[in-house]
Amino acid sequence: MIKKRRLIWAVLPMCLLAYSTTYAAPVIYAYEGKPFDGNIFDEDPPSGSYTSSMRLSGTLVLSGPLIPSDSPQRIIDDVVAYSFSDGRNTLTQDNSVLFEPSSVRVNDAGLFDAWDIQIGSGTSIFDPCPQDDLVEDTRYVCMSAFGNVESNNGADRAETYECSAPGCRNLGFDVAESNLVGTGTWTIVPIPAAVWLFGSALGLLGWLRRKQAQLSTT
Protein backbone atom coordinates (compact mmCIF):
# COMPACT_ATOMS: atom_id res chain seq x y z
CA MET A 1 0.00 0.00 0.00
CA ILE A 2 2.85 2.39 0.86
CA LYS A 3 4.53 1.66 -2.46
CA LYS A 4 1.27 2.41 -4.24
CA ARG A 5 1.01 5.78 -2.55
CA ARG A 6 4.59 6.65 -3.42
CA LEU A 7 3.92 5.70 -7.02
CA ILE A 8 0.82 7.93 -7.08
CA TRP A 9 2.72 10.93 -5.76
CA ALA A 10 5.51 10.31 -8.27
CA VAL A 11 3.15 10.09 -11.23
CA LEU A 12 0.75 12.87 -10.16
CA PRO A 13 2.99 15.86 -11.10
CA MET A 14 3.57 14.42 -14.57
CA CYS A 15 -0.17 13.87 -15.06
CA LEU A 16 -0.93 17.44 -14.03
CA LEU A 17 1.77 18.80 -16.30
CA ALA A 18 0.35 16.88 -19.24
CA TYR A 19 -3.15 18.06 -18.34
CA SER A 20 -2.12 21.71 -18.09
CA THR A 21 -0.39 21.68 -21.46
CA THR A 22 -3.35 19.97 -23.14
CA TYR A 23 -6.19 22.06 -21.71
CA ALA A 24 -6.04 25.86 -21.56
CA ALA A 25 -6.96 27.47 -18.28
CA PRO A 26 -10.01 29.76 -18.22
CA VAL A 27 -9.45 33.48 -18.72
CA ILE A 28 -11.38 36.14 -16.78
CA TYR A 29 -12.08 39.48 -18.48
CA ALA A 30 -13.38 42.28 -16.24
CA TYR A 31 -15.36 45.25 -17.58
CA GLU A 32 -15.84 48.70 -16.05
CA GLY A 33 -18.18 51.02 -17.91
CA LYS A 34 -18.57 54.77 -17.63
CA PRO A 35 -21.35 56.21 -15.42
CA PHE A 36 -24.78 56.56 -17.00
CA ASP A 37 -24.64 60.07 -18.42
CA GLY A 38 -27.23 59.85 -21.18
CA ASN A 39 -30.92 59.13 -21.17
CA ILE A 40 -32.25 58.07 -17.76
CA PHE A 41 -35.96 57.25 -17.86
CA ASP A 42 -37.93 56.09 -14.82
CA GLU A 43 -41.44 54.71 -14.36
CA ASP A 44 -43.27 52.96 -11.52
CA PRO A 45 -43.33 50.00 -11.81
CA PRO A 46 -40.64 48.81 -11.75
CA SER A 47 -39.45 49.68 -8.27
CA GLY A 48 -36.17 51.53 -7.92
CA SER A 49 -34.44 54.00 -10.21
CA TYR A 50 -31.26 54.31 -12.20
CA THR A 51 -28.96 57.20 -11.27
CA SER A 52 -26.01 58.93 -12.91
CA SER A 53 -23.67 57.31 -10.36
CA MET A 54 -24.49 53.82 -11.67
CA ARG A 55 -22.72 52.02 -14.49
CA LEU A 56 -22.31 48.64 -16.12
CA SER A 57 -19.58 46.42 -14.71
CA GLY A 58 -18.90 42.73 -14.66
CA THR A 59 -16.82 39.76 -15.73
CA LEU A 60 -16.74 37.22 -18.53
CA VAL A 61 -15.05 33.87 -17.91
CA LEU A 62 -13.90 32.33 -21.18
CA SER A 63 -12.81 28.73 -21.60
CA GLY A 64 -9.42 29.88 -22.87
CA PRO A 65 -7.60 32.83 -24.42
CA LEU A 66 -8.91 34.20 -27.70
CA ILE A 67 -6.71 34.50 -30.77
CA PRO A 68 -5.91 38.08 -31.81
CA SER A 69 -7.83 39.06 -34.93
CA ASP A 70 -8.78 42.11 -36.97
CA SER A 71 -12.38 40.86 -37.14
CA PRO A 72 -14.98 40.42 -34.38
CA GLN A 73 -15.23 36.94 -32.89
CA ARG A 74 -18.50 35.45 -31.66
CA ILE A 75 -17.97 34.44 -28.02
CA ILE A 76 -21.24 32.84 -26.91
CA ASP A 77 -19.83 29.32 -27.16
CA ASP A 78 -16.59 30.33 -25.37
CA VAL A 79 -18.18 31.87 -22.28
CA VAL A 80 -18.41 29.45 -19.33
CA ALA A 81 -19.64 32.00 -16.77
CA TYR A 82 -20.42 35.70 -16.43
CA SER A 83 -21.76 38.24 -13.98
CA PHE A 84 -22.81 41.80 -14.87
CA SER A 85 -24.42 44.53 -12.79
CA ASP A 86 -26.12 47.80 -13.75
CA GLY A 87 -26.17 49.12 -10.18
CA ARG A 88 -29.67 47.73 -9.56
CA ASN A 89 -29.73 44.25 -11.01
CA THR A 90 -27.19 41.47 -11.43
CA LEU A 91 -27.33 39.07 -14.36
CA THR A 92 -25.41 35.78 -14.44
CA GLN A 93 -25.54 32.60 -16.47
CA ASP A 94 -28.05 31.30 -13.88
CA ASN A 95 -30.76 33.94 -14.47
CA SER A 96 -30.15 35.24 -17.99
CA VAL A 97 -28.72 34.49 -21.42
CA LEU A 98 -25.84 35.95 -23.40
CA PHE A 99 -27.48 36.70 -26.70
CA GLU A 100 -26.63 37.33 -30.31
CA PRO A 101 -24.59 39.01 -31.65
CA SER A 102 -22.25 39.11 -28.62
CA SER A 103 -18.74 39.38 -30.02
CA VAL A 104 -15.32 40.92 -29.36
CA ARG A 105 -12.24 41.89 -31.31
CA VAL A 106 -8.93 40.96 -29.70
CA ASN A 107 -5.68 42.88 -30.13
CA ASP A 108 -2.12 41.52 -30.04
CA ALA A 109 -1.98 41.99 -26.25
CA GLY A 110 -4.97 39.68 -25.83
CA LEU A 111 -7.29 42.52 -24.76
CA PHE A 112 -10.64 43.52 -26.25
CA ASP A 113 -10.36 46.64 -28.41
CA ALA A 114 -13.92 46.36 -29.74
CA TRP A 115 -16.93 44.65 -28.22
CA ASP A 116 -20.66 44.16 -28.43
CA ILE A 117 -21.91 42.33 -25.32
CA GLN A 118 -25.64 41.79 -24.79
CA ILE A 119 -27.28 40.02 -21.86
CA GLY A 120 -30.95 39.57 -21.01
CA SER A 121 -33.10 37.77 -18.47
CA GLY A 122 -35.36 36.17 -21.06
CA THR A 123 -34.91 32.60 -22.26
CA SER A 124 -34.07 33.05 -25.94
CA ILE A 125 -30.71 34.18 -27.27
CA PHE A 126 -32.64 36.06 -29.96
CA ASP A 127 -35.24 37.73 -27.72
CA PRO A 128 -33.97 37.98 -24.13
CA CYS A 129 -36.22 40.92 -23.19
CA PRO A 130 -39.58 40.03 -24.77
CA GLN A 131 -41.42 43.32 -24.30
CA ASP A 132 -44.43 42.06 -26.27
CA ASP A 133 -44.84 38.88 -24.23
CA LEU A 134 -44.16 39.82 -20.61
CA VAL A 135 -45.47 37.70 -17.75
CA GLU A 136 -47.32 39.38 -14.90
CA ASP A 137 -45.26 40.17 -11.78
CA THR A 138 -42.04 39.25 -13.56
CA ARG A 139 -39.07 41.55 -13.98
CA TYR A 140 -37.01 41.47 -17.15
CA VAL A 141 -33.58 43.03 -17.33
CA CYS A 142 -31.36 43.75 -20.33
CA MET A 143 -27.79 45.04 -20.37
CA SER A 144 -25.61 45.87 -23.35
CA ALA A 145 -22.07 47.16 -23.65
CA PHE A 146 -20.63 48.45 -26.91
CA GLY A 147 -17.23 49.97 -27.49
CA ASN A 148 -14.52 50.58 -30.06
CA VAL A 149 -11.14 51.75 -28.81
CA GLU A 150 -9.93 52.72 -32.29
CA SER A 151 -12.80 55.18 -32.86
CA ASN A 152 -12.84 56.12 -29.15
CA ASN A 153 -16.57 55.74 -28.67
CA GLY A 154 -19.04 53.41 -27.06
CA ALA A 155 -22.46 53.08 -25.52
CA ASP A 156 -23.74 51.14 -22.52
CA ARG A 157 -27.43 50.58 -21.84
CA ALA A 158 -29.48 49.05 -19.04
CA GLU A 159 -33.22 48.33 -19.16
CA THR A 160 -35.67 47.03 -16.57
CA TYR A 161 -39.22 45.99 -17.51
CA GLU A 162 -42.02 44.95 -15.18
CA CYS A 163 -45.80 44.58 -15.37
CA SER A 164 -48.05 44.47 -12.33
CA ALA A 165 -51.56 44.04 -13.77
CA PRO A 166 -53.31 41.15 -15.53
CA GLY A 167 -52.41 41.08 -19.19
CA CYS A 168 -49.50 43.44 -18.44
CA ARG A 169 -51.75 46.45 -18.96
CA ASN A 170 -49.65 48.32 -16.41
CA LEU A 171 -46.26 47.94 -18.06
CA GLY A 172 -43.43 50.01 -16.68
CA PHE A 173 -39.85 50.29 -17.82
CA ASP A 174 -36.68 52.08 -16.75
CA VAL A 175 -33.79 52.87 -19.07
CA ALA A 176 -30.30 54.22 -18.45
CA GLU A 177 -27.64 54.92 -21.06
CA SER A 178 -24.08 56.12 -21.22
CA ASN A 179 -23.22 57.54 -24.60
CA LEU A 180 -19.53 57.47 -24.09
CA VAL A 181 -16.88 59.89 -25.22
CA GLY A 182 -14.21 57.27 -24.91
CA THR A 183 -15.05 53.70 -23.94
CA GLY A 184 -15.37 51.48 -20.94
CA THR A 185 -12.31 49.40 -20.08
CA TRP A 186 -11.50 45.69 -20.10
CA THR A 187 -8.77 44.06 -18.04
CA ILE A 188 -7.60 40.48 -17.72
CA VAL A 189 -7.84 39.02 -14.22
CA PRO A 190 -4.98 36.51 -13.95
CA ILE A 191 -5.68 33.01 -12.68
CA PRO A 192 -2.35 31.72 -11.31
CA ALA A 193 -1.30 28.46 -12.92
CA ALA A 194 -0.68 27.04 -9.46
CA VAL A 195 -4.34 27.55 -8.54
CA TRP A 196 -5.51 25.82 -11.71
CA LEU A 197 -3.15 22.91 -11.12
CA PHE A 198 -4.09 22.72 -7.44
CA GLY A 199 -7.76 22.42 -8.35
CA SER A 200 -6.93 19.69 -10.85
CA ALA A 201 -4.84 17.89 -8.22
CA LEU A 202 -7.67 17.97 -5.70
CA GLY A 203 -10.04 16.48 -8.26
CA LEU A 204 -7.61 13.71 -9.14
CA LEU A 205 -6.84 12.91 -5.50
CA GLY A 206 -10.55 12.76 -4.72
CA TRP A 207 -11.03 10.25 -7.51
CA LEU A 208 -8.09 8.16 -6.29
CA ARG A 209 -9.43 8.08 -2.74
CA ARG A 210 -12.89 7.02 -3.90
CA LYS A 211 -11.33 4.32 -6.04
CA GLN A 212 -9.21 3.11 -3.15
CA ALA A 213 -12.27 3.00 -0.87
CA GLN A 214 -14.17 0.95 -3.42
CA LEU A 215 -11.32 -1.53 -3.71
CA SER A 216 -11.02 -1.90 0.07
CA THR A 217 -14.71 -2.81 0.36
CA THR A 218 -14.61 -5.50 -2.33
MIDOSE-1310 file (N, C-alpha, C; in nm, 2 decimals, decimal comma, always signed):
residues 218
mikk	+0,08/-0,12/+0,00/+0,00/+0,00/+0,00/+0,09/+0,13/+0,00; +0,19/+0,12/+0,08/+0,28/+0,24/+0,09/+0,35/+0,26/-0,05; +0,39/+0,15/-0,11/+0,45/+0,17/-0,25/+0,35/+0,23/-0,35; +0,23/+0,19/-0,33/+0,13/+0,24/-0,42/+0,11/+0,39/-0,41
rrli	+0,11/+0,43/-0,28/+0,10/+0,58/-0,25/+0,22/+0,66/-0,31; +0,34/+0,60/-0,29/+0,46/+0,66/-0,34/+0,45/+0,67/-0,49; +0,40/+0,57/-0,56/+0,39/+0,57/-0,70/+0,29/+0,68/-0,75; +0,18/+0,69/-0,67/+0,08/+0,79/-0,71/+0,14/+0,93/-0,70
wavl	+0,21/+0,96/-0,59/+0,27/+1,09/-0,58/+0,38/+1,12/-0,68; +0,45/+1,01/-0,73/+0,55/+1,03/-0,83/+0,49/+1,06/-0,96; +0,38/+0,99/-0,99/+0,31/+1,01/-1,12/+0,23/+1,13/-1,13; +0,17/+1,18/-1,02/+0,08/+1,29/-1,02/+0,13/+1,41/-1,08
pmcl	+0,25/+1,46/-1,05/+0,30/+1,59/-1,11/+0,31/+1,58/-1,26; +0,35/+1,46/-1,31/+0,36/+1,44/-1,46/+0,22/+1,44/-1,52; +0,12/+1,38/-1,45/-0,02/+1,39/-1,51/-0,07/+1,53/-1,51; -0,04/+1,61/-1,41/-0,09/+1,74/-1,40/-0,02/+1,83/-1,51
lays	+0,11/+1,81/-1,53/+0,18/+1,88/-1,63/+0,12/+1,85/-1,77; +0,09/+1,72/-1,80/+0,04/+1,69/-1,92/-0,10/+1,75/-1,94; -0,18/+1,75/-1,83/-0,31/+1,81/-1,83/-0,31/+1,96/-1,86; -0,22/+2,03/-1,80/-0,21/+2,17/-1,81/-0,17/+2,21/-1,95
ttya	-0,08/+2,13/-2,01/-0,04/+2,17/-2,15/-0,14/+2,13/-2,25; -0,23/+2,04/-2,22/-0,34/+2,00/-2,31/-0,46/+2,09/-2,31; -0,50/+2,13/-2,19/-0,62/+2,21/-2,17/-0,58/+2,35/-2,12; -0,63/+2,45/-2,19/-0,60/+2,59/-2,16/-0,69/+2,62/-2,03
apvi	-0,63/+2,70/-1,95/-0,70/+2,75/-1,83/-0,80/+2,86/-1,87; -0,90/+2,87/-1,79/-1,00/+2,98/-1,82/-0,94/+3,11/-1,81; -0,99/+3,21/-1,88/-0,95/+3,35/-1,87/-1,06/+3,44/-1,83; -1,04/+3,52/-1,73/-1,14/+3,61/-1,68/-1,11/+3,75/-1,73
yaye	-1,21/+3,81/-1,80/-1,21/+3,95/-1,85/-1,30/+4,03/-1,76; -1,26/+4,14/-1,71/-1,34/+4,23/-1,62/-1,37/+4,36/-1,70; -1,49/+4,40/-1,69/-1,54/+4,53/-1,76/-1,58/+4,63/-1,66; -1,54/+4,76/-1,68/-1,58/+4,87/-1,61/-1,63/+4,98/-1,70
gkpf	-1,76/+5,00/-1,70/-1,82/+5,10/-1,79/-1,81/+5,24/-1,73; -1,85/+5,34/-1,81/-1,86/+5,48/-1,76/-1,99/+5,50/-1,70; -2,00/+5,59/-1,61/-2,14/+5,62/-1,54/-2,24/+5,66/-1,64; -2,37/+5,62/-1,61/-2,48/+5,66/-1,70/-2,49/+5,81/-1,71
dgni	-2,46/+5,86/-1,82/-2,46/+6,01/-1,84/-2,56/+6,05/-1,95; -2,63/+5,95/-2,01/-2,72/+5,98/-2,12/-2,87/+5,98/-2,07; -2,95/+5,92/-2,15/-3,09/+5,91/-2,12/-3,12/+5,83/-1,99; -3,18/+5,88/-1,89/-3,23/+5,81/-1,78/-3,38/+5,83/-1,76
fded	-3,45/+5,72/-1,78/-3,60/+5,72/-1,79/-3,65/+5,63/-1,68; -3,75/+5,68/-1,60/-3,79/+5,61/-1,48/-3,94/+5,61/-1,48; -4,00/+5,49/-1,46/-4,14/+5,47/-1,44/-4,17/+5,39/-1,31; -4,29/+5,38/-1,27/-4,33/+5,30/-1,15/-4,45/+5,22/-1,18
ppsg	-4,45/+5,08/-1,20/-4,33/+5,00/-1,18/-4,24/+5,02/-1,30; -4,12/+4,96/-1,28/-4,06/+4,88/-1,17/-4,01/+4,96/-1,06; -3,99/+4,90/-0,94/-3,94/+4,97/-0,83/-3,80/+5,00/-0,85; -3,76/+5,11/-0,78/-3,62/+5,15/-0,79/-3,59/+5,25/-0,91
syts	-3,48/+5,30/-0,91/-3,44/+5,40/-1,02/-3,30/+5,39/-1,06; -3,27/+5,42/-1,18/-3,13/+5,43/-1,22/-3,08/+5,57/-1,18; -2,95/+5,59/-1,16/-2,90/+5,72/-1,13/-2,77/+5,74/-1,21; -2,72/+5,86/-1,21/-2,60/+5,89/-1,29/-2,47/+5,84/-1,22
smrl	-2,49/+5,79/-1,10/-2,37/+5,73/-1,04/-2,35/+5,58/-1,07; -2,45/+5,52/-1,13/-2,45/+5,38/-1,17/-2,38/+5,36/-1,30; -2,34/+5,24/-1,33/-2,27/+5,20/-1,45/-2,28/+5,05/-1,47; -2,24/+5,01/-1,59/-2,23/+4,86/-1,61/-2,09/+4,82/-1,57
sgtl	-2,09/+4,70/-1,51/-1,96/+4,64/-1,47/-1,98/+4,49/-1,46; -1,87/+4,42/-1,48/-1,89/+4,27/-1,47/-1,77/+4,20/-1,52; -1,79/+4,06/-1,53/-1,68/+3,98/-1,57/-1,74/+3,87/-1,67; -1,65/+3,84/-1,76/-1,67/+3,72/-1,85/-1,57/+3,62/-1,83
vlsg	-1,60/+3,49/-1,81/-1,51/+3,39/-1,79/-1,51/+3,30/-1,92; -1,40/+3,31/-1,99/-1,39/+3,23/-2,12/-1,31/+3,10/-2,10; -1,34/+3,00/-2,18/-1,28/+2,87/-2,16/-1,13/+2,88/-2,19; -1,08/+2,97/-2,26/-0,94/+2,99/-2,29/-0,92/+3,12/-2,36
plip	-0,79/+3,16/-2,38/-0,76/+3,28/-2,44/-0,81/+3,29/-2,59; -0,85/+3,40/-2,63/-0,89/+3,42/-2,77/-0,77/+3,46/-2,86; -0,78/+3,42/-2,98/-0,67/+3,45/-3,08/-0,69/+3,59/-3,13; -0,58/+3,67/-3,13/-0,59/+3,81/-3,18/-0,64/+3,81/-3,33
sdsp	-0,73/+3,90/-3,36/-0,78/+3,91/-3,49/-0,83/+4,05/-3,52; -0,83/+4,08/-3,65/-0,88/+4,21/-3,70/-1,03/+4,21/-3,71; -1,09/+4,10/-3,70/-1,24/+4,09/-3,71/-1,30/+4,04/-3,58; -1,43/+4,08/-3,56/-1,50/+4,04/-3,44/-1,51/+3,89/-3,43
qrii	-1,51/+3,84/-3,31/-1,52/+3,69/-3,29/-1,65/+3,67/-3,20; -1,73/+3,58/-3,24/-1,85/+3,54/-3,17/-1,80/+3,47/-3,04; -1,85/+3,50/-2,92/-1,80/+3,44/-2,80/-1,90/+3,36/-2,72; -2,02/+3,35/-2,77/-2,12/+3,28/-2,69/-2,08/+3,14/-2,65
ddvv	-2,02/+3,07/-2,74/-1,98/+2,93/-2,72/-1,86/+2,92/-2,63; -1,78/+3,03/-2,62/-1,66/+3,03/-2,54/-1,68/+3,08/-2,39; -1,79/+3,14/-2,36/-1,82/+3,19/-2,23/-1,87/+3,07/-2,14; -1,80/+3,05/-2,03/-1,84/+2,94/-1,93/-1,91/+3,00/-1,81
aysf	-1,90/+3,13/-1,79/-1,96/+3,20/-1,68/-1,95/+3,35/-1,70; -2,05/+3,42/-1,64/-2,04/+3,57/-1,64/-2,13/+3,63/-1,53; -2,10/+3,75/-1,50/-2,18/+3,82/-1,40/-2,16/+3,97/-1,43; -2,28/+4,04/-1,45/-2,28/+4,18/-1,49/-2,39/+4,25/-1,40
sdgr	-2,35/+4,37/-1,36/-2,44/+4,45/-1,28/-2,46/+4,59/-1,34; -2,58/+4,64/-1,33/-2,61/+4,78/-1,38/-2,63/+4,88/-1,26; -2,60/+4,83/-1,14/-2,62/+4,91/-1,02/-2,75/+4,88/-0,94; -2,84/+4,81/-1,01/-2,97/+4,77/-0,96/-2,99/+4,62/-0,96
ntlt	-2,95/+4,57/-1,07/-2,97/+4,42/-1,10/-2,84/+4,36/-1,13; -2,84/+4,23/-1,11/-2,72/+4,15/-1,14/-2,76/+4,03/-1,23; -2,70/+4,02/-1,34/-2,73/+3,91/-1,44/-2,61/+3,81/-1,44; -2,64/+3,68/-1,43/-2,54/+3,58/-1,44/-2,59/+3,47/-1,54
qdns	-2,51/+3,37/-1,56/-2,55/+3,26/-1,65/-2,67/+3,18/-1,58; -2,70/+3,20/-1,46/-2,81/+3,13/-1,39/-2,94/+3,20/-1,40; -2,95/+3,33/-1,44/-3,08/+3,39/-1,45/-3,09/+3,47/-1,58; -3,01/+3,45/-1,67/-3,01/+3,52/-1,80/-2,94/+3,45/-1,91
vlfe	-2,94/+3,51/-2,03/-2,87/+3,45/-2,14/-2,78/+3,56/-2,21; -2,67/+3,51/-2,26/-2,58/+3,60/-2,34/-2,63/+3,58/-2,48; -2,68/+3,69/-2,54/-2,75/+3,67/-2,67/-2,68/+3,73/-2,79; -2,72/+3,69/-2,91/-2,66/+3,73/-3,03/-2,68/+3,89/-3,04
pssv	-2,58/+3,95/-3,10/-2,46/+3,90/-3,16/-2,33/+3,92/-3,08; -2,34/+3,88/-2,95/-2,22/+3,91/-2,86/-2,09/+3,87/-2,92; -2,00/+3,96/-2,94/-1,87/+3,94/-3,00/-1,77/+4,04/-2,95; -1,64/+4,00/-2,97/-1,53/+4,09/-2,94/-1,43/+4,09/-3,04
rvnd	-1,34/+4,19/-3,05/-1,22/+4,19/-3,13/-1,11/+4,20/-3,04; -1,01/+4,11/-3,06/-0,89/+4,10/-2,97/-0,77/+4,15/-3,03; -0,69/+4,23/-2,96/-0,57/+4,29/-3,01/-0,45/+4,20/-2,98; -0,33/+4,24/-3,02/-0,21/+4,15/-3,00/-0,18/+4,13/-2,86
aglf	-0,22/+4,22/-2,77/-0,20/+4,20/-2,63/-0,30/+4,11/-2,56; -0,40/+4,06/-2,64/-0,50/+3,97/-2,58/-0,61/+4,04/-2,52; -0,62/+4,17/-2,53/-0,73/+4,25/-2,48/-0,84/+4,28/-2,58; -0,96/+4,31/-2,53/-1,06/+4,35/-2,62/-1,04/+4,50/-2,67
dawd	-1,04/+4,52/-2,80/-1,04/+4,66/-2,84/-1,16/+4,70/-2,92; -1,26/+4,61/-2,93/-1,39/+4,64/-2,97/-1,48/+4,53/-2,92; -1,61/+4,56/-2,88/-1,69/+4,46/-2,82/-1,84/+4,50/-2,84; -1,92/+4,40/-2,84/-2,07/+4,42/-2,84/-2,12/+4,30/-2,76
iqig	-2,15/+4,33/-2,63/-2,19/+4,23/-2,53/-2,34/+4,26/-2,50; -2,42/+4,16/-2,51/-2,56/+4,18/-2,48/-2,61/+4,06/-2,39; -2,68/+4,10/-2,28/-2,73/+4,00/-2,19/-2,87/+4,03/-2,15; -2,96/+3,93/-2,14/-3,10/+3,96/-2,10/-3,15/+3,84/-2,02
sgts	-3,25/+3,87/-1,94/-3,31/+3,78/-1,85/-3,42/+3,69/-1,91; -3,44/+3,71/-2,04/-3,54/+3,62/-2,11/-3,47/+3,48/-2,13; -3,54/+3,40/-2,21/-3,49/+3,26/-2,23/-3,44/+3,23/-2,37; -3,45/+3,33/-2,46/-3,41/+3,31/-2,59/-3,29/+3,39/-2,63
ifdp	-3,19/+3,34/-2,69/-3,07/+3,42/-2,73/-3,10/+3,52/-2,83; -3,22/+3,51/-2,89/-3,26/+3,61/-3,00/-3,37/+3,71/-2,94; -3,43/+3,68/-2,83/-3,52/+3,77/-2,77/-3,52/+3,77/-2,62; -3,41/+3,81/-2,56/-3,40/+3,80/-2,41/-3,48/+3,89/-2,33
cpqd	-3,53/+4,00/-2,39/-3,62/+4,09/-2,32/-3,75/+4,10/-2,40; -3,84/+4,01/-2,39/-3,96/+4,00/-2,48/-4,06/+4,10/-2,43; -4,05/+4,23/-2,47/-4,14/+4,33/-2,43/-4,29/+4,31/-2,47; -4,31/+4,23/-2,58/-4,44/+4,21/-2,63/-4,51/+4,08/-2,56
dlve	-4,43/+4,01/-2,48/-4,48/+3,89/-2,42/-4,44/+3,88/-2,28; -4,46/+3,98/-2,20/-4,42/+3,98/-2,06/-4,52/+3,91/-1,98; -4,47/+3,85/-1,87/-4,55/+3,77/-1,77/-4,57/+3,86/-1,65; -4,69/+3,85/-1,60/-4,73/+3,94/-1,49/-4,64/+3,91/-1,37
dtry	-4,61/+4,02/-1,30/-4,53/+4,02/-1,18/-4,39/+3,96/-1,20; -4,34/+3,97/-1,32/-4,20/+3,92/-1,36/-4,12/+4,04/-1,40; -4,00/+4,05/-1,36/-3,91/+4,16/-1,40/-3,81/+4,10/-1,50; -3,80/+4,18/-1,61/-3,70/+4,15/-1,71/-3,59/+4,25/-1,72
vcms	-3,47/+4,21/-1,73/-3,36/+4,30/-1,73/-3,27/+4,28/-1,86; -3,23/+4,38/-1,92/-3,14/+4,37/-2,03/-3,02/+4,47/-2,01; -2,90/+4,42/-2,05/-2,78/+4,50/-2,04/-2,70/+4,49/-2,17; -2,64/+4,59/-2,22/-2,56/+4,59/-2,34/-2,44/+4,68/-2,32
afgn	-2,33/+4,64/-2,37/-2,21/+4,72/-2,37/-2,15/+4,71/-2,50; -2,12/+4,83/-2,56/-2,06/+4,84/-2,69/-1,94/+4,94/-2,68; -1,84/+4,91/-2,75/-1,72/+5,00/-2,75/-1,63/+4,97/-2,86; -1,55/+5,07/-2,90/-1,45/+5,06/-3,01/-1,34/+5,15/-2,97
vesn	-1,23/+5,09/-2,93/-1,11/+5,18/-2,88/-1,06/+5,26/-2,99; -1,05/+5,20/-3,11/-0,99/+5,27/-3,23/-1,07/+5,40/-3,26; -1,20/+5,40/-3,26/-1,28/+5,52/-3,29/-1,31/+5,60/-3,16; -1,27/+5,54/-3,04/-1,28/+5,61/-2,92/-1,43/+5,65/-2,88
ngad	-1,52/+5,55/-2,90/-1,66/+5,57/-2,87/-1,72/+5,44/-2,82; -1,83/+5,46/-2,75/-1,90/+5,34/-2,71/-2,04/+5,38/-2,65; -2,11/+5,28/-2,61/-2,25/+5,31/-2,55/-2,29/+5,19/-2,47; -2,32/+5,22/-2,34/-2,37/+5,11/-2,25/-2,52/+5,14/-2,23
raet	-2,60/+5,04/-2,20/-2,74/+5,06/-2,18/-2,79/+4,95/-2,09; -2,88/+5,00/-2,00/-2,95/+4,91/-1,90/-3,10/+4,93/-1,91; -3,18/+4,82/-1,91/-3,32/+4,83/-1,92/-3,39/+4,74/-1,81; -3,49/+4,79/-1,75/-3,57/+4,70/-1,66/-3,72/+4,72/-1,69
yecs	-3,78/+4,60/-1,72/-3,92/+4,60/-1,75/-4,00/+4,52/-1,64; -4,12/+4,57/-1,62/-4,20/+4,50/-1,52/-4,35/+4,53/-1,54; -4,44/+4,43/-1,53/-4,58/+4,46/-1,54/-4,65/+4,41/-1,41; -4,74/+4,48/-1,36/-4,80/+4,45/-1,23/-4,96/+4,43/-1,24
apgc	-5,01/+4,42/-1,36/-5,16/+4,40/-1,38/-5,18/+4,29/-1,47; -5,30/+4,22/-1,46/-5,33/+4,11/-1,55/-5,32/+4,16/-1,70; -5,26/+4,07/-1,78/-5,24/+4,11/-1,92/-5,13/+4,21/-1,94; -5,06/+4,25/-1,84/-4,95/+4,34/-1,84/-5,00/+4,48/-1,90
rnlg	-5,12/+4,51/-1,85/-5,17/+4,64/-1,90/-5,10/+4,76/-1,83; -5,04/+4,73/-1,71/-4,97/+4,83/-1,64/-4,82/+4,80/-1,66; -4,77/+4,83/-1,78/-4,63/+4,79/-1,81/-4,54/+4,92/-1,78; -4,44/+4,89/-1,70/-4,34/+5,00/-1,67/-4,20/+4,96/-1,71
fdva	-4,12/+5,06/-1,75/-3,99/+5,03/-1,78/-3,89/+5,15/-1,75; -3,77/+5,11/-1,71/-3,67/+5,21/-1,68/-3,55/+5,19/-1,77; -3,49/+5,29/-1,81/-3,38/+5,29/-1,91/-3,27/+5,38/-1,86; -3,15/+5,34/-1,87/-3,03/+5,42/-1,85/-2,92/+5,40/-1,95
esnl	-2,86/+5,50/-2,00/-2,76/+5,49/-2,11/-2,64/+5,57/-2,07; -2,53/+5,53/-2,12/-2,41/+5,61/-2,12/-2,36/+5,62/-2,26; -2,37/+5,73/-2,32/-2,32/+5,75/-2,46/-2,18/+5,81/-2,45; -2,09/+5,72/-2,46/-1,95/+5,75/-2,41/-1,87/+5,83/-2,51
vgtg	-1,80/+5,93/-2,45/-1,69/+5,99/-2,52/-1,57/+5,91/-2,47; -1,51/+5,83/-2,55/-1,42/+5,73/-2,49/-1,50/+5,60/-2,47; -1,44/+5,50/-2,41/-1,51/+5,37/-2,39/-1,49/+5,32/-2,25; -1,56/+5,22/-2,22/-1,54/+5,15/-2,09/-1,40/+5,07/-2,11
twti	-1,36/+5,01/-2,01/-1,23/+4,94/-2,01/-1,24/+4,79/-1,97; -1,16/+4,71/-2,04/-1,15/+4,57/-2,01/-1,01/+4,54/-1,96; -1,00/+4,45/-1,86/-0,88/+4,41/-1,80/-0,88/+4,25/-1,79; -0,77/+4,19/-1,79/-0,76/+4,05/-1,77/-0,73/+4,02/-1,63
vpip	-0,81/+3,94/-1,56/-0,78/+3,90/-1,42/-0,71/+3,77/-1,42; -0,58/+3,77/-1,38/-0,50/+3,65/-1,40/-0,54/+3,54/-1,30; -0,55/+3,42/-1,35/-0,57/+3,30/-1,27/-0,43/+3,23/-1,26; -0,37/+3,23/-1,14/-0,23/+3,17/-1,13/-0,24/+3,03/-1,17
aavw	-0,14/+2,98/-1,25/-0,13/+2,85/-1,29/-0,13/+2,75/-1,17; -0,07/+2,79/-1,06/-0,07/+2,70/-0,95/-0,21/+2,67/-0,89; -0,30/+2,77/-0,90/-0,43/+2,75/-0,85/-0,51/+2,66/-0,94; -0,49/+2,67/-1,08/-0,55/+2,58/-1,17/-0,50/+2,44/-1,15
lfgs	-0,37/+2,42/-1,13/-0,31/+2,29/-1,11/-0,36/+2,23/-0,98; -0,37/+2,32/-0,88/-0,41/+2,27/-0,74/-0,55/+2,22/-0,75; -0,64/+2,29/-0,82/-0,78/+2,24/-0,84/-0,78/+2,11/-0,91; -0,70/+2,09/-1,01/-0,69/+1,97/-1,08/-0,64/+1,86/-1,00
algl	-0,54/+1,89/-0,91/-0,48/+1,79/-0,82/-0,59/+1,74/-0,72; -0,66/+1,83/-0,67/-0,77/+1,80/-0,57/-0,87/+1,70/-0,63; -0,91/+1,73/-0,76/-1,00/+1,65/-0,83/-0,95/+1,51/-0,85; -0,82/+1,50/-0,89/-0,76/+1,37/-0,91/-0,74/+1,29/-0,78
lgwl	-0,70/+1,36/-0,68/-0,68/+1,29/-0,55/-0,82/+1,24/-0,50; -0,92/+1,32/-0,51/-1,06/+1,28/-0,47/-1,10/+1,15/-0,54; -1,07/+1,15/-0,67/-1,10/+1,03/-0,75/-1,02/+0,91/-0,70; -0,89/+0,93/-0,68/-0,81/+0,82/-0,63/-0,86/+0,76/-0,50
rrkq	-0,90/+0,85/-0,41/-0,94/+0,81/-0,27/-1,07/+0,73/-0,29; -1,16/+0,78/-0,37/-1,29/+0,70/-0,39/-1,26/+0,56/-0,45; -1,17/+0,56/-0,54/-1,13/+0,43/-0,60/-1,07/+0,34/-0,50; -0,99/+0,39/-0,42/-0,92/+0,31/-0,32/-1,02/+0,26/-0,22
aqls	-1,12/+0,34/-0,18/-1,23/+0,30/-0,09/-1,31/+0,19/-0,15; -1,34/+0,20/-0,28/-1,42/+0,09/-0,34/-1,34/-0,04/-0,34; -1,21/-0,03/-0,37/-1,13/-0,15/-0,37/-1,12/-0,22/-0,23; -1,12/-0,14/-0,13/-1,10/-0,19/+0,01/-1,23/-0,26/+0,06
tt	-1,34/-0,22/-0,01/-1,47/-0,28/+0,04/-1,51/-0,40/-0,05; -1,43/-0,43/-0,15/-1,46/-0,55/-0,23/-1,38/-0,67/-0,19
